């Protein structure tokens, strides 16, 4: 007797047939992470350094040019290095060097102080302060430094006396002869200071404006006083933008003191001129001045690096390495890789074995 067949009415819905889902195979993964499996052995792999052929080509070319220049300096007797060594530490040269450093320190300090005041005046909401600051910078940046020095030195031609008193009255507290007050040193300091202040004002103003306005707003919302906002929040961040250009100005000021020779002031360059006019040894004496200027600017460049590194603490997670740290890192990374027999044996031995 044939088996009975059960029929389903047409109006009833049929359930879809279930298809078995195949589980993903994890055999390969299990084998790769098995605790008792043997780790790959890389002991026989050779470490090959990356090749930089064009870097080596450029290095060879630059080294050849540097060697040619150095050989020319050493082998050409017309440089007269013996004369350079004789005058390099002469007493007159050291006195001139001292006057150059004195002009740089005084003019740089007063110039940046006055420039800071002018920058605050330029940022002030007072139209008078802002206009005076802008006019000062406009005038002194528009005229050559040589013209300014000669103008200050000849101020006695315009004003015979300088009086201190109440303006627009006859009340006078003190009176000086201009020619006796404006000496060569005073004219040099005036010219260098005012010229430096005009440029420093724009440098400091740009640094202050580089600070995000949100920093000031957040500090104001926290109730931090204005003075602390300026000295602890705005100024440290502005210094990162101010320092590179400010040190460039200081280095330029060191070399700019050489233009004071037009006033017959005995700074380094004028002293060198006097000597080579007497001895007719022009090139050796110019080399003496050049080397001393290089020494001064090198010291300033080193100071700039460490001061910039100090003020970058709030902007960088890791401070840039110092030259000594770079040297140690270079030596450690370029040292040959040494593997001992015990280390090789320990790397090749299977895990779980002594």
Phi, psi and omega per residue, in radians:
X1 nan 2.230 -3.088
X2 -1.216 2.597 -3.130
X3 -1.190 2.659 -3.127
X4 -1.342 2.433 3.132
X5 -1.859 2.181 -3.130
X6 -1.562 2.208 -3.134
X7 -1.803 2.623 -3.137
X8 -1.923 2.295 3.129
X9 -1.070 2.667 -3.082
X10 -1.187 -0.524 -3.071
X11 -1.364 -0.199 3.139
X12 -1.541 2.387 -3.138
X13 -1.366 2.440 3.111
X14 -1.676 2.432 3.117
X15 -1.322 2.426 3.125
X16 -1.163 2.599 3.138
X17 -1.231 2.387 -3.134
X18 -1.475 2.303 3.137
X19 -1.815 2.186 -3.116
X20 -1.133 2.352 3.139
X21 -1.570 2.218 -3.122
X22 -1.469 2.172 3.133
X23 -1.213 2.430 3.116
X24 -1.125 2.488 -3.119
X25 -1.344 2.215 3.131
X26 -2.016 0.332 -3.096
X27 -1.133 -0.733 -3.115
X28 -1.156 -0.711 3.131
X29 -1.150 -0.681 3.141
X30 -1.119 -0.611 3.131
X31 -1.192 -0.615 -3.099
X32 -1.272 -0.465 -3.100
X33 -1.940 0.255 -3.137
X34 -1.081 2.395 -3.067
X35 -1.157 -0.474 -3.073
X36 -1.729 0.115 -3.120
X37 -1.304 2.732 -3.124
X38 -1.498 2.269 3.141
X39 -1.236 2.616 3.104
X40 -1.062 2.494 -3.114
X41 -1.723 1.975 3.129
X42 -1.862 0.232 -3.059
X43 -1.158 -0.538 -3.098
X44 -1.546 0.006 -3.133
X45 -1.370 2.348 3.121
X46 -1.569 2.357 3.105
X47 -1.489 2.012 -3.088
X48 -1.878 2.165 3.129
X49 -1.262 2.609 3.099
X50 -1.196 2.443 -3.106
X51 -1.681 2.362 3.118
X52 -2.252 1.377 -3.044
X53 -1.123 -0.727 -3.106
X54 -1.202 -0.541 3.066
X55 -1.112 -0.716 3.127
X56 -1.192 -0.637 3.095
X57 -1.086 -0.819 3.104
X58 -1.103 -0.666 3.116
X59 -1.095 -0.745 3.141
X60 -1.131 -0.730 -3.134
X61 -1.124 -0.830 -3.129
X62 -1.127 -0.715 3.128
X63 -1.109 -0.667 3.113
X64 -1.150 -0.742 3.112
X65 -1.132 -0.747 3.121
X66 -1.106 -0.700 3.119
X67 -1.151 -0.640 3.118
X68 -1.151 -0.740 3.113
X69 -1.128 -0.776 -3.138
X70 -1.099 -0.719 3.116
X71 -1.124 -0.656 3.114
X72 -1.148 -0.689 3.129
X73 -1.164 -0.626 -3.072
X74 -1.426 -0.679 -2.993
X75 -1.524 -0.339 -3.105
X76 -1.422 1.997 -3.083
X77 -1.237 -0.247 -3.102
X78 -1.293 -0.207 3.023
X79 -1.224 -0.442 3.078
X80 0.951 1.094 -3.129
X81 -1.151 -0.441 3.062
X82 -1.121 -0.690 3.081
X83 -1.170 -0.667 3.101
X84 -1.059 -0.811 3.125
X85 -1.122 -0.586 -3.127
X86 -1.177 -0.709 -3.051
X87 -1.680 -0.134 -3.022
X88 -1.086 -0.691 -3.139
X89 -1.975 0.444 3.092
X90 -1.147 2.694 -3.064
X91 -1.098 -0.718 -3.134
X92 -1.147 -0.657 3.116
X93 -1.159 -0.738 -3.142
X94 -1.160 -0.619 3.067
X95 -1.129 -0.769 3.089
X96 -1.101 -0.658 3.085
X97 -1.105 -0.698 3.095
X98 -1.088 -0.699 3.110
X99 -1.172 -0.630 3.085
X100 -1.108 -0.788 3.122
X101 -1.142 -0.636 3.127
X102 -1.150 -0.754 3.089
X103 -1.087 -0.703 -3.121
X104 -1.138 -0.807 -3.088
X105 -1.156 -0.829 -3.088
X106 -1.178 -0.871 -3.093
X107 -1.181 -0.672 3.121
X108 -1.154 -0.773 -3.130
X109 -1.138 -0.867 3.141
X110 -1.164 -0.626 -3.137
X111 -1.140 -0.774 3.133
X112 -1.268 -0.559 3.068
X113 -1.141 -0.845 3.089
X114 -1.136 -0.634 3.096
X115 -1.131 -0.632 3.084
X116 -1.113 -0.744 3.103
X117 -1.124 -0.741 3.126
X118 -1.139 -0.622 3.101
X119 -1.135 -0.737 3.089
X120 -1.133 -0.673 3.086
X121 -1.113 -0.683 3.139
X122 -1.156 -0.586 3.132
X123 -1.490 -0.090 -3.124
X124 -1.222 2.684 3.080
X125 -1.412 -0.091 3.105
X126 -1.330 2.157 3.119
X127 -1.083 -0.595 -3.133
X128 -1.170 -0.858 3.127
X129 -1.030 -0.825 -3.113
X130 -1.107 -0.697 -3.125
X131 -1.200 -0.734 3.128
X132 -1.111 -0.766 3.137
X133 -1.102 -0.764 -3.132
X134 -1.142 -0.701 -3.138
X135 -1.150 -0.712 3.110
X136 -1.039 -0.888 -3.129
X137 -1.105 -0.659 -3.124
X138 -1.119 -0.770 -3.091
X139 -1.196 -0.857 -3.014
X140 -1.367 -0.366 3.023
X141 -1.484 -0.232 -3.108
X142 -1.621 -0.243 -3.102
X143 -1.938 2.487 3.117
X144 -1.126 2.618 3.141
X145 -1.103 -0.628 3.125
X146 -1.062 -0.723 3.115
X147 -1.132 -0.711 3.133
X148 -1.103 -0.748 3.137
X149 -1.089 -0.790 3.137
X150 -1.155 -0.612 3.112
X151 -1.135 -0.795 3.132
X152 -1.167 -0.622 -3.125
X153 -1.219 -0.491 3.119
X154 -1.793 0.438 3.136
X155 -1.128 -0.457 3.130
X156 -1.123 -0.382 3.083
X157 -1.236 -0.556 3.136
X158 -1.482 -0.704 -3.099
X159 -2.306 2.007 -3.107
X160 -1.235 -0.615 3.139
X161 -2.269 2.713 3.048
X162 -2.075 2.144 -3.066
X163 -2.000 2.482 3.032
X164 -1.974 2.135 -3.110
X165 -3.070 -2.801 3.130
X166 -1.488 2.159 -3.120
X167 -1.065 2.551 3.069
X168 1.129 0.340 3.048
X169 -2.355 3.025 3.119
X170 -1.607 0.113 -3.135
X171 -1.328 2.116 -3.093
X172 -2.254 2.256 3.113
X173 -1.626 -0.630 -3.131
X174 -2.682 2.671 -3.127
X175 -2.499 2.363 -3.077
X176 -2.314 2.598 2.979
X177 -1.306 2.249 -3.052
X178 -1.114 -0.694 -3.103
X179 -1.149 -0.545 3.107
X180 -1.450 -0.437 -3.123
X181 -1.453 -0.731 -3.112
X182 -1.627 1.547 3.080
X183 -1.505 -3.091 3.099
X184 -1.076 -0.767 3.139
X185 -1.145 -0.751 -3.135
X186 -1.127 -0.721 3.113
X187 -1.132 -0.673 3.114
X188 -1.146 -0.777 3.140
X189 -1.134 -0.743 3.126
X190 -1.061 -0.862 -3.101
X191 -1.114 -0.814 -3.120
X192 -1.187 -0.686 -3.105
X193 -1.160 -0.862 -3.088
X194 -1.183 -0.645 3.085
X195 -1.154 -0.722 3.122
X196 -1.171 -0.633 -3.133
X197 -1.113 -0.636 -3.140
X198 -1.103 -0.732 3.128
X199 -1.335 -0.662 -3.134
X200 -1.125 -0.608 3.138
X201 -1.057 -0.735 3.131
X202 -1.245 -0.611 3.102
X203 -1.124 -0.821 -3.124
X204 -1.191 -0.693 3.108
X205 -1.084 -0.745 3.105
X206 -1.115 -0.651 3.101
X207 -1.156 -0.697 3.116
X208 -1.160 -0.720 -3.136
X209 -1.216 -0.333 -3.140
X210 -1.303 -0.268 3.117
X211 -1.282 2.333 -3.125
X212 -1.053 2.344 -3.137
X213 -1.099 -0.489 3.122
X214 -1.102 -0.499 3.082
X215 -1.096 -0.765 -3.132
X216 -1.201 -0.710 3.137
X217 -1.135 -0.698 3.117
X218 -1.147 -0.716 3.113
X219 -1.144 -0.647 3.103
X220 -1.163 -0.707 3.128
X221 -1.137 -0.530 3.099
X222 -1.387 -0.079 3.125
X223 1.403 0.369 3.124
X224 -1.291 2.307 -3.127
X225 -1.047 2.744 -3.071
X226 -1.050 -0.725 -3.114
X227 -1.118 -0.740 3.122
X228 -1.221 -0.567 3.058
X229 -1.081 -0.712 -3.085
X230 -1.276 -0.723 -3.021
X231 -1.526 -0.473 -3.059
X232 -1.873 -0.277 -3.089
X233 -2.089 -0.961 -3.039
X234 -1.288 -0.891 -3.033
X235 -1.109 -0.791 3.112
X236 -1.055 -0.623 3.098
X237 -1.309 -0.601 3.118
X238 -1.217 -0.478 -3.112
X239 -1.102 -0.525 3.126
X240 -1.126 -0.552 3.090
X241 -1.524 -0.434 -3.077
X242 -1.415 -0.703 -2.928
X243 -1.039 -0.844 -3.098
X244 -1.017 -0.810 -3.134
X245 -1.247 -0.603 3.130
X246 -1.127 -0.722 3.107
X247 -1.198 -0.580 3.027
X248 -1.066 -0.691 3.108
X249 -1.161 -0.673 3.133
X250 -1.158 -0.745 3.095
X251 -1.104 -0.704 3.059
X252 -1.129 -0.562 3.102
X253 -1.188 -0.670 3.099
X254 -1.010 -0.822 3.131
X255 -1.308 -0.478 3.129
X256 -1.220 -0.366 3.093
X257 -1.112 -0.334 -3.138
X258 -1.161 -0.365 -3.134
X259 -1.318 -0.173 3.118
X260 -1.213 -0.140 3.129
X261 -1.036 -0.413 -3.137
X262 -1.162 -0.338 3.092
X263 -1.624 0.080 -3.105
X264 1.030 0.608 3.064
X265 -1.590 2.354 -2.949
X266 -1.425 1.100 2.973
X267 -1.527 -2.971 -2.977
X268 -1.083 -0.866 -3.060
X269 -1.181 -0.686 3.116
X270 -1.142 -0.673 3.103
X271 -1.093 -0.732 3.105
X272 -1.101 -0.716 3.117
X273 -1.071 -0.767 3.133
X274 -1.049 -0.710 -3.093
X275 -1.201 -0.817 -3.086
X276 -1.324 -0.323 2.987
X277 -1.238 -0.463 3.131
X278 -1.533 -0.659 -3.065
X279 -1.742 -0.206 -3.096
X280 1.086 0.382 3.078
X281 -1.780 1.340 -2.960
X282 -1.239 -0.988 -3.043
X283 -1.093 -0.775 3.102
X284 -1.059 -0.691 3.141
X285 -1.224 -0.616 3.040
X286 -1.138 -0.601 3.063
X287 -1.142 -0.633 3.091
X288 -1.044 -0.845 3.117
X289 -1.114 -0.712 -3.125
X290 -1.077 -0.792 -3.110
X291 -1.117 -0.698 3.128
X292 -1.165 -0.673 3.071
X293 -1.121 -0.661 3.105
X294 -1.135 -0.700 3.123
X295 -1.084 -0.801 -3.114
X296 -1.111 -0.826 -3.110
X297 -1.184 -0.518 3.088
X298 -1.168 -0.739 3.098
X299 -1.101 -0.732 3.106
X300 -1.135 -0.625 3.122
X301 -1.166 -0.675 3.080
X302 -1.132 -0.768 3.093
X303 -1.083 -0.684 3.107
X304 -1.057 -0.743 -3.110
X305 -1.058 -0.825 -3.068
X306 -1.292 -0.579 3.093
X307 -1.215 -0.728 3.075
X308 -1.104 -0.668 3.105
X309 -1.112 -0.642 3.115
X310 -1.126 -0.768 -3.087
X311 -1.423 -0.109 3.085
X312 -1.548 0.089 -3.112
X313 -1.107 -0.596 -3.117
X314 -1.454 -0.184 -3.082
X315 -1.835 -0.426 -3.085
X316 -2.023 2.452 3.064
X317 -1.216 -0.646 3.128
X318 -2.175 2.207 -3.135
X319 -1.165 2.550 3.095
X320 -1.107 2.504 -3.103
X321 -1.193 2.588 3.059
X322 -1.316 2.873 3.099
X323 -0.976 -0.645 3.108
X324 -1.163 -0.706 3.095
X325 -1.151 -0.657 3.076
X326 -1.104 -0.699 3.125
X327 -1.119 -0.771 3.115
X328 -1.101 -0.712 3.130
X329 -1.137 -0.694 3.122
X330 -1.108 -0.745 -3.130
X331 -1.154 -0.728 -3.106
X332 -1.204 -0.640 -3.118
X333 -1.361 -0.456 -3.129
X334 -1.738 0.100 3.087
X335 -1.286 2.548 3.141
X336 -1.149 2.527 -3.141
X337 -1.429 2.150 -3.093
X338 -1.996 2.251 3.101
X339 -2.128 2.271 3.128
X340 -1.588 2.898 -3.130
X341 -1.140 -0.626 -3.137
X342 -1.171 -0.702 3.107
X343 -1.148 -0.673 3.124
X344 -1.140 -0.721 -3.137
X345 -1.155 -0.687 3.125
X346 -1.183 -0.554 3.112
X347 -1.311 -0.575 -3.097
X348 -1.482 -0.352 -3.106
X349 -1.242 2.442 3.095
X350 -1.103 2.652 3.129
X351 -1.142 2.504 3.135
X352 1.607 -0.144 3.097
X353 -1.870 2.579 -3.141
X354 -1.206 nan nan
